[in-house]
Amino acid sequence: MTSVWNNSNANSAIVNTILASPSVQNPSIYSTKEIVPPHAITMSTIQHSAGLAAIATDNGSFSFQLSKFGIIEQILLTYQKSTTQQSTAQQVVTFGTKPGDIFEAIQRIDLLSSSRVVASLTNETLVAMFSDLTPGQLDPICRAATNERAPANLPTAASGDPQPILEFAMPLVFPLLSEVNTQLNSTFLEPMTIQVHWRETTKVAGTANAATSFINNCTLKVRYKNYPEESTSQILASNFAQPELNMLSSTYYQENTLTYTATAADEAAAAAAVSTLTLPVRSVTVDLRNTDAVTDFYAIVRRTADSAADTEPNEAPLNVFRLRLTGSGQEISDVSAQQLQYSKICDNGFSVSSRWGAVTNYDYETVAKFQCGSYDDSKDGHAAMTNCLSLREVNAPQMQVFFQLPDGVADGNTFTITIVEKCLAIYAVSSATGRMTLALSN
C-alpha cells in the first residue's frame, strides 16, 4: 500500500508543484530545530530607592534601579496593600479589594534608559494588553494580580492586633521583553530604571473599618539569563557589529480619555430594561490624534466612582456593543458585538478568546479590539508583524464606540472611554555607549 500511495502522489500535478517549492522541509531530518546554548538563570530581588518604606498617599512613585546581571527575561512587580485599624473591636474581615484593584492603584509604569523614558505602561494599557492573552497566559495574572482579594489577618510587632494584608504580583512585559530576540541585555545597556507611579493607594473596600491604607513591601523580582563567555561574545559580536542596532518591536499609544455622564433618561431606560431585558446602548466618538503605524486598536469603557466620597475601585470594562472605525471620509470597519468575539483572528482563520469563566472575576473579554493583521499565536517566542494601518496620512480618523449601560445606572454616573493603540516602533541601541532610544514610530 505504501508504494501505491507514493506512486499515486508522484503522478499528481499539485504534489509535484509543491515539491518543487523551496518551502518544502523534511521534518524527519534530525537536528533541524534551533538549539539554545545552556545558560544560567539568576532571580534577583530589587528594592526601590526608598528601601521598603510604605507609601500612604495617592500619586506617589517608586524607582527601581535594574541590576546589570544579564539579559532580562521576566520582571514581576510585587507589593502589599495594608491598613491600620481604628480599634481592635472593629471587624477587619470586610477589608479587601474588588476585582481589578491593581489598575486603580497603578497609574503608569515607565522604563527608563539613562533617565530617558523608553516605554510606558498605563493602567488602561495593562487592561488592553491582558485582554489580548490566551486563557492559559491570563490565568496566573488573574490569580496573582487582578482577582478580588480577601484579607489575611497577620499580627503586628507592636501590639499583636490583627492587621489585614493583601498581596499582589503582576508581570511587567514591556514590548521589547515580549519577544525573545529583543530582550534587554542589561549588562551591555546603559543603566536602566523602572518607575512605578501610583494612582489611588487608599482605594479599598471596607475602608470604614480602617484608619489608613497604604502600599508597602514593594519589590521587583527580575529573572536574568546569563550565557557562557563564548556565547556572550557571539551575541555581542552579532548584535553590535554595526555602529547602531535597530530592533523592530512595538509601543503603546493612549488617546485622550473621554467621559460620558449618564442622564435621567439613561436611568429610566436602564430601569425599563429590567422588563425588556435589553440594556440601553450609547455611543461616544473618539478623535484619533495618533500618527503612528497601528497594528491593534483597543476600546475600553469603564464606570468611574459614583461620587468623590466613593472609595470603591472603578468597575471592570463594560460590554462594547459595536466598534466603528472611519477615516478620510470613509468607513474602514464596522463590527457588531457578536462579530467582535472573532476579532482576534489567527492565521488559520479561527479566533482566540480571553474568557476564563469562573476562573477570573475581572472580565477582559469586554475589551473590544480591532485587529489590522492576524493574532500572534506563535509558540517560539518570535512575534510577527502581519499588518498595520498608518494614521499619518489618514484624514480625521475616528473610533465610534457603542457600549451598553450597566444595570442600575443612575443619573450623574460617569463613564470613561479610552482607545489604546499598539503601534510599530524601532528601538536603537548605540554599540559604543549602550544607549537605547525609541528611534522611529511613525
Secondary structure by P-SEA (a helix, b strand, c coil): caaaaaaaaaacaaaaaaaacccccccccccccccccbbbbbbbbbbcccccccccccccbbbbbbcccccccbbbbbbbbbcccccccccccccccccaaaaaaccbbbbbccccccccccaaaaaaaaaacccccaaaaaaccccbbbbbbbbbcccccbbbbbbbbbbbccccccccccccccccccbbbbbbbbcccccccccccccbbbbcccccbbbbbbbcaaaaaaaaaaaccccbbbbbbbbbbbcbbbbbbbcaaaaaaaaacccccccbbbbbbbbbcccccccbbbbbbbbccccccccccccccccccbbbbbcccccccccccccccccccccccbbbbcccccccccccccbbbbbccccccccccccccccccccccccbbbbbbbbbbcccccccbbbbbbbbbbbbbbbbbbcccccccccccc
